[in-house]
Amino acid sequence: MAGHSKFANIRHKKEKADAKKGKIFTKLGREIAVAVKEGGPDPANNSKLRDAIAKAKSNNMPNDTIERSIKKAAGDISGVNYEPMTYEGYGPNGVAIIVEVLTDNKNRTAANVRHAFSKGGGNLGTTGCVSFMFDKKGQIMVEKNDKIDEDELMMLALDAGAEDFITEEEGYEIITSPENFSAVREAIENQGINMISAEVAMIPQTTTKLTDEQDIKKMKTLLNLLEDDDDVQEVYHNWEFDEEV
């Protein structure tokens, strides 16, 4: 995927998130709650919670909202249990799609995801049908600015355990193994460097372009339906998103 496309995709995602802050914060809160239930409410002793907090901050979730989410989850250990599930399928023209959810009602979620694929001209597949086309990696995106020295950032990231450092037109992409993601993210955060995105993600090995207007329209419908679903946490795909589209 072209570097321009990666930053355009993140910017587009953030613009949509800004328009639906309440929904996005609800999803992030759910992720925080799962992390608290698994490892406790103290971020110092819970790396999954630290990562969830970092993701929340990169999505402009206020600190007091994050704190409330942690306290609510810590005081509600016997409350709703969310189960992680993953769906895989195809969008228009064979675009590969992975949908990660946290749900308290598997039947409802499965029906909603199936409906989204159907309305978007795609179809759900079996487990593993597209995941082999993606790599699970820590991905940190940092926009260029005058205060960031490229060489210093690269050495900082590599010394902390990053696998790759990619310089793009608009910024830097830092790739880590899932196991080293927290250490690299924290090393960058401790230097006061702002990250526009920091998460363990499914990164496509190759991308697919859509040139037919109807295919593009259907793909947008599919993604919008999935992203509007409260149970859906993340949607990964290998559509080469064009900022002009």
N, C-alpha and C positions, 0 to 999 in steps of 0.2 A: 504494500500500500504506500502510495506517495506520501512524503512527509507533510506536504500541504494538506492532503486529505485527512491525515490523522488529527492535526490541529483543528481543521475545519469541522471534523466530526465531533470533537470534544466541545468546541465552541457552540456548535449547533445544539448539542445535548444540554449544555449549560443554559443556553437561552430558553430552551423548552422547560428546563427545571425551574428557572427563575419565574416562569409564568405559572408554575404549578408547585410553588414552594411547599404548601401544606401537604400535598400528596407525597412529594419527595422526602420531606422531613418524617412523615409517617413511616415510609419504607426504611429510611436510615435508622429511625428509632427501633424498628423491629429487628434490624441487624444488630444494633447495640444490645437489645434485650436478649437475643440469642447468645451473644458473646458473654454477657453477664451471667446468664444461667449456666453456661458451660464452664466458665473459669473464675467467676466472682467479680465483684464491683470495683476492685482496685486495679487500675490500668498498669501499675508498676509490676504486678504479678500476673497479668493477663495480656499476652501479646495480641491475641485475637481482638480484644477490646481496644487496645491501642490502635490497631489497624482500622477498626470500625470508626473510632473517634477521628483519626486522620482523614478517612474518607468523608466523614460528615463535615469536617472543617473545610475540605477542598470543595464541598458543595455549599459553602457559606452558611452552614447550620450554626446558629449562635451558641456560644459556650454555655449559657444558662439553660438552653433547650437540651443540649447534650447532657448536662448534669442532671436535669429532671428525668431524662430517659433512663439514665443509669440508676438513679434512686428508685424510680418506679419499678424497674426490673428487679432490683435487689430486694424490694419489699413485697414482691409478687411472685415468689419462687414457685408457688403452687398454682399460678395462673395459667393463661393460655400457653400451650406448647406449640411452637411453630416447627414444622418439619421441612428440611431442605429437600428439594426435588429438582431434577433437571430434565427438560424436554429438548428434543432435537428434531429438526425438520428442514424443509426446503421452502424458499420463497419463490417468486416469479423467476423464470429462466434459471432455476437451479441454485439460487443464492442459498448458501448454507447458514442456518440459524440455530443458535443455542439459547435456551431460555432457562434462567435459574430463578427458582421461586422459594419463598418461605410461606408455608400454608398451614392453616388449622382445619382445612376441609379439602381433601384431595379430589373428591368428586367435582366440587365447584370449580376448583382451579383447572383441572383437566378439561372440563367442558368449555371454560373461558378461553384457554389456550388453543384448543381445537377450533373454536369459533373464529378466533383471530386469524389463524392460518387459512381457514376456509374463505373468510371475507377478503383476505389479502392475496388470493390466487395461489396459495401455497398448500402444503400438506405436511402433517406431522409424520415423522418417521420413527424408526425403532431406536432404542438406546445404542449409541455408538455409530449411527449412520453418518454423522458429519463431524463428530468430535475429533476424529483422527486428522482432520484438516486444520486443526487449531493446536497451538502450544499454550499450556497453562504457565504463565509467567507473571512475575511482578513487573508492573509498568508504571514508571514515574515520568510525568511530563512537566518540564520547566520552560516557561517562556523566556526568550532572550530579553535582557535589559542591561543598561550600562553598569550596574552594580555587580553583575555576575561575570567572573572570569572563567572562560570555557575550560582552560587547562586545569584550574584549581578545582572546578566542579567535577571534571572527569576523574582526577586523581582521588578526590574525596569519595566518589561513588565506587570506583574500582577498589580502593583500599578497604572499603566497607563490605565488599563482596559482590559488587555488580558484575554481571556477565558481559554486558555490552553497553557502550555509550555512543549514541548516534546523534550527530549534529544535523539539524534540519534548518530550513530557511527561517522558520519562526521560533525555533527553540531547540531543546534537547530532550531526547527520549532515552531513558535509562532502563535497561532490562535486567531483571534479576531472576534467580530461581525463586519459587514460592517460599522456600525455607529461609532465604537470605533477604527477602523483601523488607521485613520489619527493621533489620539492622541498617540497611541502606537508607530506607526512608527516614529513620531517626537520625542518622548521621547528617543528612541534608537538612532536616528540620532544625537540628541543633545549631546549624550555622545561620539560622534565620532566613533561609531561602524559601520563597513561596513556590509551592507546587500547584499547578492548575489541575492536576489529576494524579492520584496515587492509589493504586489498587492492584490486587492480584486478578488478572483478567485472562480471558481466552483470546489469544492473538492469532488471527488467521495467517496461514502460511502463504496463501495466494489470495488474490481478490478477483471479484467478478464485476464487470461493468454492465450497467443496464442502459440501453440506448432507446428502447421502445417507450414512448410516453405512457402507454397503458401499464407496462411493467413497473415503471417508476411510481406511478400513481398507486398501484396495488401494493408495492413494497412499503410505501409511506403509510398506507392504511393499516397494513399488517403491524408495522412497528408502533404506530400510534395506539392501536388497540392493546398491544402487549404492554406498552409503557404506562397506559392509563389504568391497568389492572393492579389493584392494591397488593396482590399476592406476588407479582412479578418484581424481583429485585434487580436483575440484570438481563439485558438482551445483547448477545454477541452475534455478529454476522460478518460475512466477507464481501458485502456490497461495497464497492469503491465509491464512497459518498463524494458527490461533487457539490461544492459550496454554491454553485450556481443553480442547482436543481431545486 
